[in-house]
Amino acid sequence: MQRNPAQSSTVRLRPKTAPATARNPATGVEIAIPARDGDCELLLSDGSWVPFARWSADSLSLNATMNLDDPDDDVAAAVFDIAEALKAVVVGDEGERYNRP
């Protein structure tokens, strides 16, 4: 696996190795989706690890559910910290650019 340069930034990232699991509420059956090469987790300020993003050769992709305008949002702060560490920009699906609030 290629080393993820974002792991050396000020944010706390680690490779995700455990599968994502969920239980079907109707049947009770648990499903597991294995972690893929490049998946990573983020350590939040409350001490919990959460699925964060997927690293590939030239990009970091994530489903942006955070408020990028909230300077107190752990995930948004991590996005901007990583972008700064990599001398990159934060770009949305429509090509819009975001700046740290």
PALUM-735293 format. One line per 4 residues: their letters; for each residue x, y, z of N, C-alpha, C, CB. Coordinates in nm, 2 decimals. Glycine has a CB too. Example, Ala and Ser with C-alpha at 12.3 -4.5 7.8 and 13.67 -1.06 7.14 Angstrom:
BEGIN
as	1.32:-0.57:0.78:1.23:-0.45:0.78:1.32:-0.33:0.78:1.13:-0.45:0.90  1.28:-0.22:0.71:1.37:-0.11:0.71:1.29:0.00:0.79:1.41:-0.06:0.57;
END
This chain:
BEGIN
mqrn	0.08:-0.12:0.00:0.00:0.00:0.00:0.09:0.12:0.00:-0.10:0.00:0.12  0.05:0.22:-0.08:0.13:0.35:-0.09:0.11:0.42:0.04:0.08:0.43:-0.21  0.22:0.48:0.09:0.21:0.56:0.21:0.12:0.68:0.19:0.35:0.61:0.26  0.03:0.71:0.28:-0.06:0.82:0.27:0.00:0.95:0.34:-0.19:0.79:0.35;
paqs	0.04:1.05:0.26:0.11:1.16:0.32:0.02:1.24:0.41:0.16:1.26:0.21  -0.11:1.23:0.40:-0.20:1.30:0.49:-0.18:1.25:0.63:-0.34:1.28:0.45  -0.13:1.13:0.65:-0.11:1.07:0.79:-0.01:1.15:0.87:-0.07:0.93:0.78  0.08:1.23:0.80:0.18:1.30:0.87:0.13:1.44:0.91:0.31:1.31:0.79;
stvr	0.01:1.48:0.87:-0.04:1.61:0.90:-0.08:1.62:1.05:-0.16:1.65:0.81  -0.13:1.73:1.09:-0.16:1.76:1.23:-0.28:1.68:1.27:-0.18:1.90:1.26  -0.36:1.63:1.18:-0.48:1.56:1.22:-0.45:1.41:1.25:-0.59:1.57:1.10  -0.53:1.34:1.31:-0.51:1.21:1.35:-0.58:1.11:1.25:-0.55:1.18:1.50;
lrpk	-0.51:1.05:1.17:-0.56:0.95:1.07:-0.50:0.82:1.09:-0.55:1.00:0.93  -0.57:0.71:1.06:-0.51:0.58:1.06:-0.58:0.50:0.95:-0.52:0.51:1.20  -0.51:0.40:0.89:-0.57:0.32:0.80:-0.69:0.24:0.86:-0.47:0.21:0.74  -0.80:0.23:0.78:-0.91:0.16:0.83:-0.89:0.01:0.79:-1.05:0.21:0.77;
tapa	-0.89:-0.08:0.89:-0.87:-0.22:0.86:-0.99:-0.31:0.89:-0.75:-0.27:0.94  -1.07:-0.26:0.98:-1.19:-0.34:1.02:-1.30:-0.31:0.92:-1.24:-0.30:1.16  -1.38:-0.42:0.89:-1.49:-0.40:0.80:-1.60:-0.31:0.86:-1.56:-0.53:0.76  -1.67:-0.24:0.77:-1.79:-0.16:0.82:-1.91:-0.26:0.83:-1.83:-0.05:0.71;
tarn	-1.98:-0.26:0.94:-2.08:-0.35:0.97:-2.21:-0.28:0.99:-2.05:-0.44:1.09  -2.32:-0.34:0.96:-2.46:-0.29:0.98:-2.55:-0.41:1.00:-2.50:-0.20:0.87  -2.66:-0.39:1.08:-2.76:-0.49:1.10:-2.89:-0.45:1.03:-2.78:-0.52:1.25  -2.95:-0.54:0.95:-3.07:-0.51:0.89:-3.18:-0.51:1.00:-3.11:-0.62:0.77;
patg	-3.25:-0.40:1.02:-3.35:-0.39:1.13:-3.47:-0.49:1.11:-3.40:-0.25:1.15  -3.50:-0.52:0.98:-3.61:-0.60:0.96:-3.58:-0.75:0.98:-3.66:-0.58:0.82  -3.46:-0.79:0.94:-3.42:-0.93:0.95:-3.33:-0.97:1.06:-3.37:-0.98:0.82  -3.26:-0.87:1.11:-3.15:-0.89:1.21:-3.02:-0.94:1.15:-3.21:-0.99:1.31;
veia	-3.02:-0.96:1.02:-2.89:-1.01:0.96:-2.79:-0.90:0.96:-2.92:-1.06:0.82  -2.67:-0.94:1.00:-2.56:-0.84:1.00:-2.48:-0.86:0.87:-2.47:-0.86:1.12  -2.45:-0.74:0.81:-2.36:-0.75:0.69:-2.23:-0.68:0.72:-2.43:-0.68:0.56  -2.13:-0.72:0.65:-1.99:-0.66:0.67:-1.94:-0.62:0.53:-1.90:-0.75:0.74;
ipar	-1.89:-0.50:0.52:-1.82:-0.46:0.40:-1.67:-0.44:0.43:-1.89:-0.32:0.34  -1.59:-0.52:0.37:-1.45:-0.51:0.40:-1.39:-0.37:0.37:-1.37:-0.61:0.33  -1.29:-0.33:0.46:-1.22:-0.21:0.43:-1.13:-0.23:0.30:-1.13:-0.17:0.55  -1.12:-0.12:0.23:-1.04:-0.13:0.10:-0.91:-0.06:0.12:-1.12:-0.07:-0.02;
dgdc	-0.81:-0.09:0.04:-0.68:-0.02:0.04:-0.71:0.13:0.02:-0.59:-0.08:-0.07  -0.66:0.21:0.11:-0.67:0.35:0.10:-0.78:0.41:0.19:-0.70:0.39:-0.04  -0.86:0.32:0.25:-0.96:0.37:0.35:-0.89:0.42:0.47:-1.07:0.26:0.38  -0.94:0.53:0.53:-0.88:0.58:0.66:-0.99:0.63:0.75:-0.78:0.69:0.63;
elll	-0.95:0.63:0.88:-1.04:0.68:0.98:-0.98:0.80:1.05:-1.06:0.57:1.09  -1.06:0.89:1.11:-1.03:1.01:1.17:-1.06:1.00:1.32:-1.10:1.13:1.11  -0.96:1.05:1.40:-0.98:1.06:1.55:-1.05:1.19:1.58:-0.85:1.04:1.62  -1.17:1.19:1.63:-1.24:1.31:1.67:-1.19:1.36:1.81:-1.39:1.28:1.67;
sdgs	-1.23:1.48:1.84:-1.19:1.54:1.96:-1.25:1.47:2.08:-1.23:1.69:1.97  -1.36:1.39:2.06:-1.42:1.32:2.18:-1.35:1.18:2.20:-1.57:1.30:2.15  -1.25:1.15:2.12:-1.17:1.03:2.13:-1.22:0.91:2.05:-1.17:0.99:2.27  -1.32:0.93:1.97:-1.38:0.82:1.89:-1.32:0.83:1.75:-1.53:0.83:1.88;
wvpf	-1.30:0.71:1.69:-1.25:0.70:1.55:-1.38:0.68:1.46:-1.16:0.57:1.54  -1.38:0.75:1.35:-1.49:0.74:1.25:-1.44:0.72:1.11:-1.58:0.87:1.26  -1.51:0.65:1.03:-1.47:0.64:0.89:-1.46:0.78:0.83:-1.57:0.55:0.80  -1.35:0.81:0.75:-1.33:0.94:0.71:-1.32:0.95:0.56:-1.20:0.99:0.77;
arws	-1.23:0.88:0.49:-1.20:0.91:0.35:-1.13:0.79:0.29:-1.12:1.04:0.33  -1.11:0.80:0.16:-1.04:0.70:0.08:-0.92:0.78:0.01:-1.13:0.63:-0.02  -0.80:0.73:0.04:-0.68:0.79:-0.03:-0.65:0.71:-0.15:-0.56:0.79:0.07  -0.62:0.78:-0.26:-0.57:0.71:-0.38:-0.45:0.79:-0.43:-0.68:0.71:-0.50;
adsl	-0.39:0.75:-0.54:-0.26:0.80:-0.58:-0.26:0.96:-0.58:-0.23:0.75:-0.72  -0.36:1.02:-0.62:-0.36:1.17:-0.63:-0.47:1.24:-0.57:-0.34:1.21:-0.77  -0.55:1.18:-0.49:-0.67:1.25:-0.43:-0.71:1.18:-0.30:-0.78:1.25:-0.53  -0.79:1.26:-0.22:-0.85:1.21:-0.10:-1.00:1.23:-0.12:-0.79:1.28:0.03;
slna	-1.08:1.13:-0.12:-1.22:1.14:-0.15:-1.30:1.11:-0.02:-1.26:1.05:-0.27  -1.41:1.19:0.00:-1.49:1.16:0.11:-1.63:1.21:0.08:-1.44:1.23:0.24  -1.73:1.16:0.16:-1.87:1.21:0.15:-1.88:1.32:0.25:-1.97:1.09:0.17  -1.89:1.44:0.19:-1.89:1.56:0.28:-2.02:1.58:0.35:-1.86:1.69:0.20;
tmnl	-2.03:1.53:0.47:-2.15:1.55:0.55:-2.13:1.66:0.66:-2.20:1.42:0.61  -2.01:1.71:0.66:-1.98:1.81:0.76:-2.02:1.95:0.71:-1.83:1.81:0.80  -2.02:2.05:0.80:-2.04:2.19:0.76:-1.91:2.25:0.74:-2.13:2.26:0.87  -1.87:2.27:0.62:-1.74:2.33:0.59:-1.72:2.48:0.64:-1.71:2.33:0.44;
ddpd	-1.83:2.54:0.68:-1.83:2.68:0.73:-1.81:2.68:0.88:-1.95:2.75:0.69  -1.81:2.56:0.95:-1.81:2.56:1.09:-1.66:2.53:1.14:-1.90:2.45:1.15  -1.60:2.63:1.19:-1.46:2.61:1.23:-1.44:2.51:1.35:-1.40:2.74:1.27  -1.55:2.48:1.42:-1.55:2.38:1.53:-1.58:2.24:1.49:-1.64:2.43:1.64;
ddva	-1.61:2.22:1.36:-1.64:2.08:1.31:-1.51:2.00:1.29:-1.72:2.09:1.18  -1.49:1.89:1.37:-1.37:1.81:1.36:-1.34:1.77:1.22:-1.38:1.70:1.45  -1.44:1.72:1.15:-1.41:1.66:1.02:-1.38:1.77:0.92:-1.54:1.58:0.97  -1.45:1.88:0.92:-1.42:1.99:0.83:-1.28:2.05:0.86:-1.52:2.11:0.85;
aavf	-1.24:2.06:0.99:-1.10:2.10:1.02:-1.00:2.01:0.97:-1.09:2.12:1.18  -1.03:1.88:0.98:-0.93:1.78:0.93:-0.92:1.79:0.77:-0.98:1.64:0.96  -1.03:1.82:0.71:-1.02:1.83:0.56:-0.93:1.95:0.52:-1.16:1.86:0.50  -0.94:2.06:0.59:-0.86:2.18:0.56:-0.72:2.16:0.61:-0.92:2.30:0.63;
diae	-0.70:2.09:0.72:-0.56:2.06:0.77:-0.48:1.97:0.67:-0.56:1.99:0.90  -0.55:1.87:0.62:-0.49:1.78:0.52:-0.46:1.86:0.39:-0.58:1.66:0.49  -0.56:1.94:0.34:-0.53:2.02:0.22:-0.41:2.11:0.24:-0.66:2.10:0.19  -0.40:2.18:0.36:-0.28:2.26:0.38:-0.15:2.18:0.38:-0.30:2.34:0.51;
alka	-0.15:2.07:0.45:-0.03:1.98:0.46:0.01:1.93:0.32:-0.06:1.86:0.55  -0.08:1.91:0.23:-0.05:1.86:0.10:-0.04:1.97:-0.01:-0.16:1.76:0.05  -0.06:2.10:0.04:-0.06:2.21:-0.05:-0.16:2.19:-0.16:0.08:2.23:-0.12  -0.28:2.15:-0.12:-0.39:2.11:-0.21:-0.51:2.21:-0.18:-0.44:1.97:-0.19;
vvvg	-0.61:2.19:-0.26:-0.74:2.27:-0.24:-0.85:2.17:-0.22:-0.76:2.36:-0.37  -0.95:2.23:-0.15:-1.08:2.15:-0.13:-1.17:2.19:-0.24:-1.14:2.18:0.02  -1.22:2.08:-0.31:-1.30:2.10:-0.43:-1.43:2.02:-0.41:-1.23:2.07:-0.56  -1.54:2.07:-0.44:-1.67:2.00:-0.43:-1.70:1.93:-0.56:-1.78:2.09:-0.39;
dege	-1.81:1.85:-0.56:-1.85:1.77:-0.67:-1.88:1.86:-0.80:-1.97:1.69:-0.64  -1.92:1.98:-0.78:-1.95:2.07:-0.89:-1.83:2.15:-0.93:-2.07:2.16:-0.85  -1.71:2.13:-0.87:-1.59:2.21:-0.91:-1.58:2.33:-0.82:-1.60:2.25:-1.05  -1.67:2.35:-0.73:-1.66:2.47:-0.64:-1.54:2.45:-0.54:-1.79:2.50:-0.56;
rynr	-1.47:2.56:-0.51:-1.36:2.55:-0.41:-1.40:2.61:-0.28:-1.24:2.64:-0.47  -1.35:2.54:-0.18:-1.39:2.58:-0.04:-1.26:2.63:0.03:-1.45:2.47:0.04  -1.28:2.73:0.12:-1.17:2.79:0.20:-1.20:2.77:0.35:-1.15:2.94:0.17  -1.10:2.75:0.43:-1.12:2.74:0.57:-1.19:2.87:0.62:-0.98:2.72:0.64;
p	-1.29:2.85:0.71:-1.36:2.96:0.76:-1.28:3.05:0.85:-1.49:2.92:0.83;
END
